[in-house]
Amino acid sequence: MEEHDVPVPARASKLHPVARRFRDRIEYHEVSRKQLARSARIVHALARAVESRGYSISNVTRRSTATGESDGRVAGSATSW
């Protein structure tokens, strides 16, 4: 598999929609409040890189298979067009 650098911006004036939803869904965070802005910029950079390679990406809430309840985690889904 070929490796590619993904530059993370020091600031992002307009976050990718996936990064914005990640940032706004505070009940799912597994990062500290102090690191939230940095984490959102990393998600932003990854989402843009995924789309630049011809894939789509979206936010997905995982569900527990046993109960059907949300397990509190957010996963990204990238699919080829």
C-alpha positions in Angstrom: 0.0 0.0 0.0 1.4 3.4 -1.0 1.9 5.9 1.8 0.9 9.6 1.5 1.6 12.5 3.9 -1.5 14.2 5.1 -0.7 17.8 6.2 -2.8 19.0 9.1 -3.5 22.8 9.1 -2.5 24.9 12.1 -5.9 26.5 11.7 -9.0 25.7 9.7 -11.4 28.5 9.1 -14.0 26.1 7.6 -13.9 22.5 8.7 -15.0 19.7 6.5 -18.5 18.6 7.3 -17.3 15.3 8.8 -14.9 17.2 11.1 -17.6 19.7 12.1 -20.0 16.9 13.1 -17.1 15.2 15.0 -16.4 18.5 16.9 -20.1 19.2 17.6 -21.0 15.7 18.9 -19.5 16.2 22.3 -21.2 13.1 23.9 -19.0 10.9 21.7 -15.6 12.4 22.3 -12.7 10.3 23.6 -10.3 13.3 23.6 -9.9 16.0 26.2 -11.5 19.4 25.7 -8.0 20.9 25.5 -7.2 18.7 22.4 -10.6 18.9 20.7 -9.6 21.7 18.2 -6.5 19.8 17.2 -8.5 16.5 16.9 -11.0 18.3 14.7 -8.2 19.6 12.4 -6.8 16.1 12.1 -10.2 14.7 11.1 -10.6 17.6 8.7 -7.3 16.8 7.0 -8.0 13.1 6.8 -11.5 13.7 5.3 -10.1 16.0 2.6 -7.3 13.5 1.8 -9.9 10.7 1.5 -12.0 12.7 -0.9 -9.0 13.8 -2.9 -8.3 10.1 -3.6 -11.7 9.5 -5.0 -13.6 8.2 -1.9 -16.5 9.6 0.0 -16.5 9.9 3.8 -19.3 10.3 6.4 -19.9 10.1 10.1 -21.4 6.9 11.4 -22.5 6.1 14.9 -21.7 2.5 15.8 -24.4 0.4 17.6 -23.9 -2.4 20.1 -24.8 -5.6 18.4 -26.3 -7.1 21.6 -28.7 -4.3 22.6 -29.0 -2.0 19.6 -27.9 0.9 21.8 -25.2 3.4 20.8 -21.9 2.5 22.3 -20.8 6.1 22.3 -18.2 5.9 19.6 -18.1 7.5 16.2 -16.5 5.8 13.3 -15.8 7.2 9.8 -16.9 5.4 6.7 -15.0 5.8 3.5 -16.3 4.3 0.3 -15.2 4.3 -3.3 -17.3 6.2 -5.8 
